[in-house]
Amino acid sequence: MADIVLGVAAPHSPLLAVGPDQWELPESDPSAAAGSASTAFPPPTRAEGRFQYRGDTYTHAALAALRSDQRWHERCTPEARRDAYDRCYAAQQVLADALVDAEPDVLVIVGDDHLEWFVHGVTPTFMVYNGTRVTNYALTPEEHARGVGVHANTIRIASQRVNRPSVDTDYPLHPALADHLVSSLIADGIDVAECRQQPIGPDARALNLPYAFAFVQRRILGDHLLPMVPVIVNAYFPPIQPTAARCLDFGRAIGHAIRSWDRSERVAVVAAGGMTHVGIDEELDRSVLDALSSDDHEYLTTIPEPWLRGGNSELKEWITAAGALATTGLRFRTVDYTTIVRSEAGTGQGMGYGLWS
């Protein structure tokens, strides 16, 4: 039987593709720029120059006024930003070392889609990629200059440059486990979609591997690529976003599927995404970390759904992973938590890193 040997919680942020001196919101009205030149990077459904926080939507000025007592300006200094940047990279190295040391045969990576595949007409709630080939494509010269897709702003372009290889690169997959996951999930009452090849875009080219999965392989593991099964949770896009409770159930079914696999493989489960953004909610982030440490799944499934929208929805990948790891005996610990702060309104991203070991 397969054995789950490690769990990893790995946030990704385009802001780590540039130095902390580039984290400032633009000089122009930051709320108006939230969907374009700024790196607030909301998807187009939120490109009205607004920032979500605990279920409500604010202009940048209103969000700053609401949270004026939280002293975000103290984390906007060059020193504070450099410290956060360095801590993120140090924590990523801890995760990379843990993955290599655990010697898994395959990674089950739970991530989301940033309008990379879903924008072209099909949006499943849950999906397993069970193809035999997946490619991270190099940027063309034009893409290198102008970016790809709907998120082609300054920071997104920088992120695409570091997450894409210099030449087209096939990443290792594990289709046998992927097929088993699909069959087992269906048997357990999870209506999961499957995807057997990279979707084709309107220009008749295959669409690139979603960023969440490329980040784990390229930015965390670097040259030490490991076979993977990409599992997509539609965290962002209504109306078929799964609830937190459904994500926990989905995760438990993933865990059951892995443990029931009749091969003696070592499996690591990776939650790729998070934590809160674009309006950082440090209290929510720390509450999630505490709940994971104490196996408080009731808390995870009772977080108000409006708090898990926009960037915060990536916490549902963490909840899914928690379900998969629930009966393994592995215990969660926080490696580090810091914040990438872009403005005095507390915009940016909460960066928590963790391991189940």
Secondary structure, DSSP 4 states (H G I P E B T S, - for coil): --EEEEEEEE---GGGGS-GGG-SPPSS-TTTTTTTTSS----GGGTTT-EEETTEEE-HHHHHHHTGGG-GGGGSSHHHHHHHHHHHHHHHHHHHHHHHHH--SEEEEEE--SSSSGGGS---SEEEE--S-EEEPPPPHHHHHH-SGGG-SHHHHHHHHHHS-SS-EEEPB-HHHHHHHHHHHHHTT---EEE-SPPB-TTSSBPPPPHHHHIIIIIISTT----EEEEEE--SSTTSPPPHHHHHHHHHHHHHHHHH-SS--EEEEEEE--S--SB--HHHHHHHHHHHHTT-HHHHHHS-GGGGSGGGGGHHHHHHHHHHTTTS---EEEEEEEEEE-STT-BEEEEEEEEE-
